[in-house]
Amino acid sequence: MYKQLNMKLKNDVARIEFWIVTGIILTSLLFTIGDEIRVTDLKNNYLSGLIVPILFNSIVTFISYLLLCFYVEPAFEKENQPAASNTLFVFIFIGACTILGIINLYFAALLAIKILLLLFNRNTRNKENALYYEAALLTASWILLVVGSLYLSLPEAVKFYIIFAGPAAIIIYLYSVHRLLPKLFIRNKGLGNYAGRMVLLTLFSCLILTGIGFCFEYPNRMFSTATAIFSLHVYTDGNQIAVIVIGNFFTQLLLVMPISWNIHKSRNARQDEEIKTLKTELGKSDANLNFLKSQINPHFLFNALNTLYGTALQENAERTGEGIQKLGDMMRFMLQENTQDTIRLSRDIDYLNNYILLQKLRTSTSEDVTIETQIEEYTGDLMITPMLLIPFVENAFKHGISLQNPSHIKVTLQTKDNTLYFDVHNSIHIRPDNDPEKGQSGIGLENVKQRLSLLYPDRYDLVIRQNAKEFFIHLTVQLISNSYI
């Protein structure tokens, strides 16, 4: 409903704007023709020669407005498709008509404002139109700058520089950012290659400006009057032409070239960051999926554990009941919290303690197995990715415990400020060749390394040491408080 109302209001405003602009152009046309008739002898044969150009200028102005309304505006509102390349020719057409004096300076300023309004209402989600959006902004800004310079008492060289060096800078900038630099980056070409090409483009633009400057030299060498077809009344001499060309040379190399380079690099950096974020999300999903695939279906197991726990209590099997209860708490954790992006560190520590207690029940009958824990009773609000620590402990119990040989495991966990310090030290026992789990590492230390690099880039340090008899890991992670999430 809101969308329909918004479209109706937009259509009404566009309709009103269209008729206002049409009325202004027609009124201007009639007043201009009337003034020419009053100041021109009606018997003079060239009266028609004055009216026809005025009529032509008004028609071109109106066509320019129609192109903005019915060609550029729909192109800027497209959702996913890029605007047609002819959009650029619309801006070139309006700029050229402004320079040639076909479009009155007053109407040129109004058209520039119209372009800015189209930019304001553009579809910002369509990244494919970046070239056309920038071309529109630069064209409108340049037209307004030209209009302002011609109404101010500026030196002729400055006016000439703004009118002609401005478009040269715009064209070279757009070509560099959207065509030249992307190709050079794909080919792994550096700043030196880019600078060389920019020098050639700059020299070419200086050559063109020199030719245009001599067309405007006063007294004119090519036309009987300096502005036979131009109505901007801009004149130059040889010295001013030299100043303008030199100014353009340094503008392109000292302004346009570094700006283009930095803008392209910053955009590439943003794109790389977006790609990195997408890879992080995909990697996180893949790591979680691999983790879940390595587990027994938790729903089925949790229901089975409830049955076994009740049976153990009925048979007065306290140790069995305690083990089932700890395992049930672990499964409840997996069902409720393991799918979250982050959980409180205290909850992950609870899971860690439950796992260690469950393993102690298994090894309590063996006097040669020593399990030592120094795990801080943490009650703060630091957050951590669930199941990040348990693979190290699981790996220690899997490869560090032997019921036939002396074995030891030591787990240490403490926090200081926002940093987690986690150590696991365990013995190593060589498994027989026929052991199906030989060479395996539980859930997999590689999986944990991948999760750390994706979820805590530049915020963790993992040290792994191993010899023939012992295995040791030391992990530090910079965590974030729940108040900052």
C-alpha positions in Angstrom: 0.0 0.0 0.0 2.8 2.4 1.0 4.7 1.5 -2.2 1.7 2.2 -4.4 1.1 5.6 -2.6 4.7 6.5 -3.0 4.6 5.7 -6.7 1.5 7.7 -7.2 3.0 10.8 -5.4 6.2 10.3 -7.5 4.2 10.2 -10.7 2.2 13.3 -9.7 5.3 15.3 -8.8 7.0 14.2 -12.1 3.9 15.3 -14.1 3.8 18.7 -12.4 7.6 19.1 -12.9 7.2 18.2 -16.6 4.6 20.8 -17.3 6.4 23.5 -15.3 9.6 22.9 -17.2 7.7 22.8 -20.5 6.0 26.1 -19.6 9.3 27.8 -18.7 11.0 26.7 -21.9 8.0 27.9 -24.0 7.8 31.2 -22.1 11.5 31.8 -22.5 11.2 31.0 -26.3 8.3 33.5 -26.7 10.0 36.3 -24.8 13.3 35.8 -26.6 11.7 35.9 -30.0 9.7 39.0 -29.0 12.8 40.8 -27.9 14.5 40.0 -31.2 11.5 41.3 -33.2 11.5 44.5 -31.2 15.2 45.2 -31.7 15.4 44.0 -35.3 14.1 45.8 -38.4 11.1 43.8 -39.6 12.1 44.5 -43.2 15.4 43.0 -42.7 15.8 39.7 -44.5 17.9 38.0 -41.7 15.1 38.2 -39.1 14.3 34.5 -39.8 17.9 33.7 -39.5 17.7 34.9 -35.8 14.5 33.2 -35.0 15.4 29.7 -36.3 18.5 29.4 -34.0 16.5 30.5 -31.0 13.8 27.9 -31.8 16.5 25.3 -32.4 18.2 26.0 -29.0 14.8 25.7 -27.2 14.1 22.4 -28.9 17.5 21.0 -28.0 17.1 22.1 -24.4 13.7 20.4 -24.2 15.1 17.2 -25.7 17.9 17.2 -23.1 15.3 17.4 -20.4 13.2 14.6 -21.9 16.3 12.4 -22.2 17.0 12.9 -18.4 13.4 12.1 -17.5 12.6 9.2 -19.8 16.0 7.6 -20.4 18.4 8.4 -17.6 16.0 8.3 -14.7 14.6 4.8 -15.5 18.2 3.6 -16.1 19.2 4.8 -12.6 16.2 3.0 -11.0 17.1 -0.4 -12.4 17.5 -3.0 -9.7 20.2 -5.4 -11.0 20.9 -4.4 -14.6 23.4 -1.8 -15.5 22.3 1.4 -17.2 22.7 1.4 -21.0 26.0 2.8 -22.2 24.1 5.5 -24.1 23.5 7.2 -20.7 27.0 8.5 -21.0 26.2 10.1 -24.4 23.3 11.9 -22.8 25.7 13.7 -20.4 28.2 14.3 -23.2 25.4 15.7 -25.3 24.3 18.1 -22.6 27.9 19.2 -21.8 28.7 19.8 -25.5 25.5 21.8 -26.0 26.4 23.9 -23.0 29.9 24.7 -24.4 28.5 25.4 -27.8 26.0 27.8 -26.3 23.0 25.9 -27.7 21.7 25.4 -24.2 21.3 28.7 -22.3 23.4 28.9 -19.2 20.3 29.3 -17.0 18.8 26.1 -18.5 22.2 24.4 -18.3 22.2 25.0 -14.5 18.6 23.7 -14.2 19.6 20.5 -16.1 22.6 20.1 -13.8 20.3 20.3 -10.8 17.9 17.8 -12.4 20.9 15.4 -12.8 21.7 15.8 -9.1 18.1 15.0 -8.2 18.2 11.9 -10.3 21.4 10.9 -8.4 19.7 11.5 -5.1 16.8 9.2 -6.0 19.0 6.5 -7.7 18.9 2.9 -6.8 21.9 2.7 -4.4 21.8 -1.1 -4.3 22.8 -1.4 -8.0 26.6 -1.5 -8.0 26.7 -2.0 -11.7 25.8 1.6 -12.3 28.8 3.1 -10.5 30.4 4.4 -13.7 27.2 6.2 -14.7 26.5 7.6 -11.3 30.0 9.1 -11.2 29.7 10.5 -14.7 26.4 12.1 -13.7 27.8 13.7 -10.6 30.9 15.0 -12.3 29.0 16.3 -15.3 26.5 18.2 -13.1 29.3 19.6 -10.9 31.2 20.8 -13.9 28.2 22.5 -15.5 27.5 24.4 -12.3 31.2 25.3 -12.1 31.1 26.6 -15.7 28.0 28.6 -15.1 29.4 30.1 -12.0 32.8 31.0 -13.6 31.1 32.7 -16.6 29.1 34.9 -14.3 32.1 35.9 -12.2 34.9 38.3 -13.1 37.5 35.7 -13.6 40.5 35.8 -16.0 39.9 34.4 -19.4 42.5 31.7 -18.9 40.7 30.5 -15.8 37.4 30.4 -17.6 38.9 28.5 -20.5 40.6 26.1 -18.1 37.4 25.3 -16.3 35.4 24.9 -19.5 37.8 22.6 -21.4 40.3 21.2 -19.0 37.4 20.1 -16.7 35.9 17.6 -19.2 39.4 16.3 -20.0 40.0 15.5 -16.3 36.5 13.9 -16.0 37.0 11.7 -19.0 40.5 10.5 -18.0 39.3 9.9 -14.4 36.4 7.8 -15.5 38.5 5.9 -18.0 41.2 5.2 -15.4 39.0 4.1 -12.6 36.5 2.0 -14.5 38.5 0.7 -17.5 42.3 1.2 -17.3 43.0 0.3 -13.7 40.8 -2.8 -13.5 42.6 -4.2 -16.6 46.1 -3.4 -15.1 45.2 -5.0 -11.7 44.0 -8.2 -13.5 47.4 -8.3 -15.3 49.3 -7.5 -12.1 50.7 -4.3 -13.5 51.9 -1.8 -11.0 51.9 2.0 -10.4 54.8 2.5 -12.9 52.8 1.0 -15.8 49.8 3.0 -14.9 51.8 6.3 -14.6 53.3 5.7 -18.1 49.8 5.3 -19.6 48.6 8.4 -17.8 51.4 10.4 -19.2 50.4 9.4 -22.7 46.7 10.2 -22.0 47.7 13.6 -20.5 49.9 14.5 -23.5 47.0 13.6 -25.8 44.6 15.8 -23.8 47.1 18.7 -23.9 47.3 18.4 -27.7 43.6 18.6 -28.0 43.4 21.6 -25.6 46.1 23.4 -27.7 44.0 23.0 -30.8 40.9 24.2 -29.1 42.8 27.1 -27.6 43.9 28.4 -31.0 40.3 28.3 -32.1 39.5 30.8 -29.3 42.6 32.9 -29.8 41.8 36.6 -30.1 42.0 37.9 -32.9 40.8 34.6 -34.2 43.0 32.9 -36.9 40.3 30.5 -38.1 37.0 32.4 -37.9 36.1 36.0 -38.7 34.9 36.4 -35.1 36.2 34.5 -32.2 32.8 33.1 -31.3 31.2 32.5 -34.7 29.4 29.4 -33.4 30.2 29.8 -29.6 28.3 32.0 -27.3 30.4 31.7 -24.2 32.6 34.7 -25.1 35.8 33.2 -23.9 39.0 34.5 -25.6 42.6 33.5 -25.1 46.0 34.5 -26.4 49.2 32.5 -27.0 50.5 33.0 -23.5 47.2 32.0 -21.9 47.1 28.9 -24.0 50.5 27.8 -22.8 49.5 28.4 -19.2 46.2 26.4 -19.7 48.0 23.4 -21.4 50.7 23.3 -18.7 48.0 23.6 -16.0 46.1 20.7 -17.6 49.3 18.6 -17.7 50.0 19.0 -14.0 46.3 18.6 -13.1 46.1 15.2 -14.8 49.4 13.9 -13.3 49.3 15.5 -9.8 45.5 15.4 -9.2 43.6 13.0 -11.4 46.2 10.2 -11.5 46.7 9.8 -7.7 43.0 10.3 -7.0 42.1 7.6 -9.5 44.7 5.2 -8.1 43.6 5.7 -4.5 39.9 5.4 -5.2 40.4 2.2 -7.2 42.6 0.7 -4.4 40.1 1.7 -1.7 37.2 0.1 -3.7 39.3 -3.0 -4.3 40.0 -3.1 -0.5 36.2 -2.9 0.2 35.5 -5.7 -2.3 38.2 -7.8 -0.8 36.7 -7.2 2.6 33.3 -8.2 1.4 34.7 -11.4 -0.2 36.6 -12.1 3.0 33.4 -11.7 5.0 31.6 -14.1 2.7 34.4 -16.6 2.9 34.3 -16.3 6.7 30.6 -17.0 6.8 30.9 -19.9 4.3 33.9 -21.3 6.2 32.1 -21.0 9.5 29.1 -22.9 8.1 31.4 -25.5 6.6 33.3 -25.9 9.9 30.1 -26.2 11.9 28.7 -28.7 9.4 31.8 -30.8 9.6 31.6 -30.7 13.3 28.0 -31.7 13.4 28.5 -34.5 10.9 31.1 -36.0 13.2 28.6 -36.4 16.0 25.8 -38.9 16.6 22.3 -37.5 16.1 21.9 -35.5 19.4 18.1 -35.7 19.5 18.1 -39.5 19.4 20.9 -39.8 21.8 19.4 -37.3 24.3 16.2 -39.3 24.4 18.1 -42.5 24.9 20.1 -41.1 27.7 17.0 -40.1 29.7 15.9 -43.7 29.6 19.3 -45.0 30.7 19.5 -42.5 33.5 16.2 -43.6 34.9 17.3 -47.3 34.7 20.6 -46.6 36.5 18.8 -44.9 39.4 16.4 -47.8 39.7 19.4 -50.2 39.9 21.3 -48.0 42.4 24.2 -47.6 39.9 25.3 -44.2 41.1 28.5 -43.9 39.0 26.6 -45.0 35.9 23.8 -42.5 36.7 26.3 -39.7 37.3 28.0 -40.4 34.0 24.7 -40.5 32.1 23.7 -37.2 33.8 26.9 -35.5 32.7 26.5 -36.8 29.2 22.9 -35.6 29.2 24.0 -32.1 30.2 26.5 -32.1 27.4 23.8 -33.2 24.9 21.5 -30.5 26.2 24.3 -28.0 25.6 24.7 -29.2 22.0 20.9 -29.0 21.4 20.4 -25.5 22.8 23.7 -23.6 22.5 26.0 -25.3 20.0 24.2 -23.7 17.0 24.7 -20.1 18.2 27.5 -18.0 16.9 28.8 -17.1 20.4 27.9 -18.1 23.9 29.1 -17.1 27.4 32.6 -18.5 28.2 31.2 -19.8 31.5 28.8 -22.1 29.5 31.6 -23.5 27.4 33.7 -24.1 30.6 30.7 -26.0 32.0 30.7 -28.3 29.0 34.5 -28.7 29.3 34.2 -29.7 33.0 31.3 -32.2 32.2 33.4 -33.8 29.5 36.5 -34.2 31.8 34.3 -35.6 34.7 32.8 -38.1 32.3 36.3 -39.2 31.2 37.4 -39.5 34.9 34.6 -41.9 35.5 36.0 -44.1 32.7 39.6 -44.0 34.0 38.9 -43.9 37.8 39.8 -47.6 38.2 43.2 -47.2 36.7 45.9 -46.0 39.2 48.4 -45.2 36.4 46.2 -42.5 34.9 46.6 -39.0 36.3 44.2 -36.3 35.3 44.8 -32.8 36.6 42.7 -29.7 36.0 43.2 -26.1 36.9 40.1 -24.6 35.3 39.1 -21.1 36.6 35.5 -20.8 37.8 34.7 -17.9 35.5 31.5 -15.9 36.0 32.1 -12.9 33.7 30.4 -11.9 30.5 33.1 -12.8 27.9 31.7 -14.5 24.8 33.3 -17.4 22.8 32.5 -19.6 19.9 30.9 -22.8 21.2 32.9 -26.1 21.2 36.1 -24.2 20.4 38.1 -25.7 23.3 36.8 -29.2 23.6 38.6 -30.7 20.6 41.9 -30.1 22.3 40.8 -31.9 25.4 39.1 -34.7 23.4 42.3 -35.2 21.5 44.3 -35.4 24.8 42.0 -38.1 26.2 41.9 -40.0 22.9 45.7 -40.1 22.4 47.0 -39.5 25.9 45.2 -42.3 27.9 46.3 -45.9 28.0 44.8 -48.3 30.6 47.9 -50.4 30.3 50.6 -47.7 30.6 51.2 -44.7 32.8 49.3 -41.7 31.4 48.8 -38.1 32.3 46.7 -35.2 31.2 46.8 -31.6 32.6 44.3 -29.0 31.5 44.7 -25.3 32.6 42.3 -22.5 31.8 42.4 -18.9 33.1 41.4 -15.5 32.0 43.0 -12.1 32.4 41.2 -9.0 31.2 39.7 -10.1 27.9 42.3 -12.8 27.1 41.7 -16.5 27.5 44.8 -18.7 28.3 44.3 -22.4 27.7 46.9 -25.2 28.0 46.6 -28.9 27.5 49.5 -31.2 28.2 49.2 -35.0 27.7 51.2 -38.1 27.2 51.3 -39.9 23.9 50.8 -43.7 23.3 51.5 -45.4 20.0 48.4 -47.1 18.8 48.6 -50.5 17.1 48.5 -50.7 13.4 45.1 -52.4 13.4 43.5 -49.6 15.4 41.0 -47.9 13.0 41.5 -44.6 14.7 45.2 -44.5 14.3 46.3 -41.3 12.7 43.0 -39.6 13.5 42.6 -36.7 15.8 39.0 -36.8 17.1 37.0 -33.9 15.7 40.2 -32.7 14.2 42.8 -30.1 15.2 42.8 -28.9 11.6 39.1 -28.1 12.0 39.9 -26.1 15.1 42.7 -24.2 13.3 40.3 -23.3 10.5 37.7 -22.0 12.9 40.2 -19.9 14.8 41.6 -18.3 11.6 38.1 -17.6 10.4 36.5 -16.4 13.6 39.4 -14.8 15.4 41.8 -13.4 12.8 44.7 -11.6 14.4 43.2 -12.2 17.8 44.6 -15.6 18.7 47.9 -17.5 19.1 48.1 -21.3 18.9 51.3 -23.1 19.8 51.5 -26.9 19.3 54.5 -28.9 20.5 55.0 -32.7 20.2 57.8 -35.2 20.9 57.9 -38.9 21.1 56.2 -39.1 24.5 54.3 -35.8 25.1 51.9 -33.5 23.3 51.3 -29.9 24.3 49.1 -27.0 23.1 49.0 -23.4 24.3 46.1 -21.2 23.1 45.5 -17.5 23.8 42.4 -15.8 22.4 41.3 -12.2 22.6 37.6 -12.5 23.5 34.8 -9.8 23.4 32.5 -8.9 26.3 28.8 -9.5 25.9 28.3 -5.7 26.4 30.1 -5.0 23.1 28.1 -7.5 21.0 
